[in-house]
Amino acid sequence: MSDPAIPTPAPEATPSGRRRALVTGASSGIGAAYARRLAADDWDLVLVARRVPELEALAGELEERRGVGAEVLAADLTDPDGLGRVEQRVRDDPALELLVNNAGFGTTGPFHESDLARQTQMLRLNVEALVRLTHAALGRMVGNARGEIVNVASGIGLMPAPFFATYGATKAFVVSFSEALAEEVAGTGVSVQVLCPGLTRTEFQRVADTDISSLPDFVWQDAEEVVEASLEGLRRGTLVVVPGLKNRLPLAFRGVVGRTLVRKATGFAGRRGWLRSL
């Protein structure tokens, strides 16, 4: 998909005492929830996504209701030009203290039946864009001895994921990458977090073409709950954040029964179509 032809404004210093955060995938879901929550804490925002009307509406809301600066940076992060513009924006911004790598999407179904172009697009967004934006931010943050990076993964990245093979692998990469970086920058004043949400009410299921009608309400979280857990984790210095006890318990069970049994159970459910609603 071609990138909207919108020039990238030069970064400017923020008003005294105000911090700036850049959030990708900010037009809806968890990304929009981050933007609203950070604006409530008096952060200026750079909002990144493909959909210009949604970004502009959100920016207007934040500026009017919260009195913060909210810059729209429209970009398709699977497009080399779009990713390059955002990468440059991150690298050049002296006031950027928080990067939220939230943009991503997933698909379900047998890998051999999938659209390979869609799978490689997923790799570009979920992995390459996240790596490049993290690299663009990290050097300056370490040099300034302050800054925070949140990489949004998924609970499915913490276990084998038949029928989510590529998506699960991208999120497993994000988990491992973030854990390693956190150790590398320990003691520098920079912190890295990886967020691993469970089922969250966003557009993810529609994009992945999954049926969620059979799932009960209690298994879901709102995006606002997920973001609150993430920001509380930043305050506490928590590296891996899994929001909600109902999402942490299955991971504890995985530790008891082992990866092989989890893989077999997930594959069994997938072959019967039970995972198409996840």
DAGI-V530134 format. One record per residue. N is the residue number from 1. RES is the residue in one letter. SS is DSSP state (@ for helix, = for strand, . for the rest). D_FIRST is the distance of its C-alpha to the first C-alpha in whole Angstrom. Layout:
N RES SS D_FIRST
N RES SS D_FIRST
This chain:
1 M . 0
2 S . 4
3 D . 7
4 P . 9
5 A . 12
6 I . 15
7 P . 17
8 T . 18
9 P . 22
10 A . 25
11 P . 26
12 E . 29
13 A . 32
14 T . 33
15 P . 36
16 S . 39
17 G . 38
18 R . 35
19 R = 32
20 R = 28
21 A = 26
22 L = 22
23 V = 20
24 T = 17
25 G . 15
26 A . 18
27 S . 17
28 S . 19
29 G @ 21
30 I @ 23
31 G @ 21
32 A @ 22
33 A @ 25
34 Y @ 25
35 A @ 25
36 R @ 27
37 R @ 30
38 L @ 30
39 A @ 30
40 A @ 33
41 D . 34
42 D . 34
43 W = 31
44 D = 29
45 L = 25
46 V = 22
47 L = 19
48 V = 15
49 A = 13
50 R . 9
51 R . 12
52 V @ 14
53 P @ 17
54 E @ 17
55 L @ 18
56 E @ 20
57 A @ 22
58 L @ 23
59 A @ 23
60 G @ 26
61 E @ 27
62 L @ 28
63 E @ 29
64 E @ 32
65 R @ 33
66 R @ 33
67 G . 33
68 V . 31
69 G . 28
70 A = 25
71 E = 22
72 V = 19
73 L = 16
74 A = 13
75 A . 10
76 D . 7
77 L . 10
78 T . 8
79 D . 7
80 P @ 11
81 D @ 11
82 G @ 10
83 L @ 12
84 G @ 15
85 R @ 15
86 V @ 16
87 E @ 18
88 Q @ 20
89 R @ 21
90 V @ 22
91 R @ 24
92 D @ 26
93 D . 27
94 P . 30
95 A . 30
96 L = 28
97 E = 30
98 L = 28
99 L = 24
100 V = 23
101 N = 20
102 N . 19
103 A . 15
104 G . 15
105 F . 15
106 G . 17
107 T . 18
108 T . 21
109 G . 23
110 P . 25
111 F @ 23
112 H @ 24
113 E @ 23
114 S . 19
115 D . 16
116 L @ 16
117 A @ 12
118 R @ 12
119 Q @ 15
120 T @ 14
121 Q @ 10
122 M @ 13
123 L @ 15
124 R @ 13
125 L @ 12
126 N @ 16
127 V @ 18
128 E @ 16
129 A @ 15
130 L @ 18
131 V @ 21
132 R @ 19
133 L @ 20
134 T @ 23
135 H @ 24
136 A @ 23
137 A @ 25
138 L @ 28
139 G @ 30
140 R @ 31
141 M @ 32
142 V @ 34
143 G @ 35
144 N @ 36
145 A . 37
146 R . 35
147 G = 32
148 E = 30
149 I = 27
150 V = 26
151 N = 24
152 V = 23
153 A . 24
154 S . 25
155 G @ 29
156 I @ 27
157 G @ 27
158 L @ 31
159 M . 32
160 P . 31
161 A . 28
162 P . 28
163 F . 26
164 F . 24
165 A @ 24
166 T @ 21
167 Y @ 20
168 G @ 24
169 A @ 24
170 T @ 21
171 K @ 23
172 A @ 26
173 F @ 25
174 V @ 24
175 V @ 28
176 S @ 29
177 F @ 27
178 S @ 28
179 E @ 32
180 A @ 32
181 L @ 31
182 A @ 33
183 E @ 36
184 E @ 35
185 V . 35
186 A . 38
187 G . 41
188 T . 38
189 G . 38
190 V = 34
191 S = 33
192 V = 31
193 Q = 30
194 V = 28
195 L = 28
196 C . 28
197 P . 28
198 G . 29
199 L . 28
200 T = 26
201 R . 26
202 T . 22
203 E . 19
204 F @ 19
205 Q @ 21
206 R @ 19
207 V @ 15
208 A . 18
209 D . 19
210 T . 23
211 D . 26
212 I . 28
213 S . 30
214 S . 33
215 L . 33
216 P . 35
217 D @ 35
218 F @ 37
219 V @ 34
220 W . 31
221 Q = 31
222 D . 29
223 A @ 27
224 E @ 29
225 E @ 32
226 V @ 29
227 V @ 29
228 E @ 33
229 A @ 33
230 S @ 31
231 L @ 32
232 E @ 36
233 G @ 35
234 L @ 34
235 R @ 38
236 R @ 39
237 G . 38
238 T . 36
239 L . 34
240 V = 33
241 V = 32
242 V . 33
243 P . 33
244 G . 36
245 L @ 39
246 K @ 37
247 N @ 34
248 R @ 37
249 L @ 39
250 P @ 37
251 L @ 37
252 A @ 40
253 F @ 41
254 R @ 39
255 G @ 41
256 V @ 44
257 V @ 43
258 G . 41
259 R @ 37
260 T @ 39
261 L @ 40
262 V @ 37
263 R @ 35
264 K @ 37
265 A @ 37
266 T @ 33
267 G @ 33
268 F @ 36
269 A @ 34
270 G @ 31
271 R @ 33
272 R . 34
273 G . 31
274 W @ 32
275 L @ 29
276 R @ 26
277 S @ 27
278 L . 27
